[in-house]
Amino acid sequence: MADEFPQSPTGSRRNEDIALDLMKFIASTTGYGRTGAGSAGFQGSAATSKPEDYATHLLELYGRCLSAVQGRK
């Protein structure tokens, strides 16, 4: 099972993995794209009402995170 994924050198991570971790951190700490009231001091005026909208917001956030990670070199 461990042979399914190519092994990278220790300490080296793909940009996609870093962007995913960044997206998870931002989404969980800010309530990004969640329905209802915002969290962490943010008051969302345009609350999302459907799971599809929430997924769209997360995909958009992932794209922004990936762009940010790829921009750092």
Secondary structure, DSSP 8 states (H G I E B T S, - for coil): -GGGS----TT---HHHHHHHHHHHHHHHH-TT-SSS--TT---SS---SHHHHHHHHHHHHHHHHHHHHH--
